[in-house]
């Protein structure tokens, strides 16, 4: 471990416990920042805050800087109120379902002048923007996650952070500072992860700043002499909308990216881009062999994506010009991630056609795909939303362990109206399997590009077999595993209530029947519990995305929340809470089998 690790996050999330466990596993010394300050000052952190919070916050920053100034790599757990995050250290945001309840019950109040709910809202508002802006990755722990499993996830993320630097994916990536205030952090991350460099865009910087790392000078405004002022840049990028300001006279040739960002995908824009190398060759012939074309249209639908991709593939097949395709828009982040794990990297390493910032999509989004070896086949998650999915980390970890990393798993935002267009295109990108999440599980059955070997009302797994997608439902396997976990807690099969009526319900019913949970009542979330509060159930299954936690909920010995993130506390009428993590892991393993990937008997994440 060459760099220190800093765990940040709200109080009562388990930072110190996890840092200690990581230290025991790695042999690296753990320092709790509050404890270090208390030993120096002779008073607890709570006492120091009560006496003078401003002075204490200054102590935090000063003490942290002193700890990091030495040569020893450390694992540092910080208090929730740390107000300045240092550069050059791996920063992990630890979040946990129920931290707010623990903070109010187990810790002294920070703002006794506020109500408890107001205090929690104040902490979120004041602290989470800094966590979000500063963290390289976020470790989220669902309610009920054991310390052992949380430690395994932390160990995995730390390992990935350490191995991301210097990979081909890192060396082809430029970090994009949001503004001049963000530049120091951007430069530090270039060094931390051995990235290609920093991108300096003329629309964000009024002048070329002094830099001690490589940088890509990008012209995005009407500005004379921009590249002359950036003559020490490692590469140039000129938006074709500002070609009249492109002046290469007297400059040494280097990678020159000609990028177009049209608001539509008309062929005329593409043809114009293709004509530019000849124009450059006439004016500056020595630059011709350094040109890379970057086709980055603002794509608004899957139909547009298909058309733009076809234009790109025709030119790529010809092999006459180096070109990259990066559709703009949050919905297409998965295409950018593909560039990190696929294709002829020689086209990109020296030119840096990828970029990210600390705002999404940041390194946490790309981290699973930066792990060697290079993936050769793609799988993905279809849904809306997909941001909180843990699948890319989980599936990539299993592939690295069982398939020598041949499989990559990408999160693909998809609206129900565009299912057919999506499924028609993804095989052309190399996708051979897809996981389907709500609210698409029922709609996917109606797609013209999906076949079913059995009669399914809904499905969650697509496998590309002999030129077409076949639909399966591995949610049943997930539910069987969850029921076994519940039964192993001395809860015998009995009367069951399912709250929700989405696409997962048919699989739940099949699993319940198979395990002998014979009497099942279904309550659509839109109708609420109605008169269920007077009933007694052995098991309540919340398949509503969390809408079921309310005062009218019935009594149940077991409450199963089929989520693995943002799990609320079960109502007081429930005796025991189970998360959906066991459900998720089992159905994901069944998906791997359907996709033809190697079976894996054991893994720390399992």
Helices and strands as residue ranges (DSSP letters): E 5-8, H 15-26, E 30-32, H 33-41, H 45-51, H 53-69, E 75-77, E 90-96, H 99-106, H 116-134, E 137-141, H 147-164, H 168-171, E 173-176, G 180-182, H 183-193, E 197-201, E 215-219, H 226-229, E 235-239, G 240-245, E 255-260, H 267-283, G 285-290, E 291-295, H 302-318, E 323-325, G 330-332, H 333-341, G 345-347, E 354-356, H 363-366, G 367-370, E 377-383, H 391-402, E 407-413, G 416-418, H 419-429, E 431-436, G 443-446, E 450-452, E 461-465, E 468-472, H 475-487, E 496-499, H 505-514, E 520-523, G 525-527, G 532-534, E 536-542, E 555-561, E 574-578, H 581-594
